[in-house]
């Protein structure tokens, strides 16, 4: 299970029993939201609202990179679609 702690600027995970808490991303993350999980590629995608960009990493937080960035546009929602390997934002 993955989730964001928006006020703390963190992305976390644990198993479905609530055990094994792990901090996935906790640096340079400002108001993370709209977390999407791409199970096929084992990647996470999220909106870093404070920096106006969409980012991604693997399930352990490695390989973090920008997917999309624009300082003048606020991303309101984000979805990673496994079927066609595309990303949508609104």
PENORWO-V654769 format. One line per field, one symbol per residue. ss: DSSP state (h for helix, s for strand, l for the rest). burial: # if it has 16 or more other C-alpha atoms within 10 Angstrom, else .. Layout:
ss = ???
burial = ???
This chain:
ss = lssssllllssssllllllllssssllllllsssssssllllsssssshhhlssssssllllllsssssllllllllssssllllssssl
burial = .###....#####..........###..##########....#######.###########.......#....##..###..........
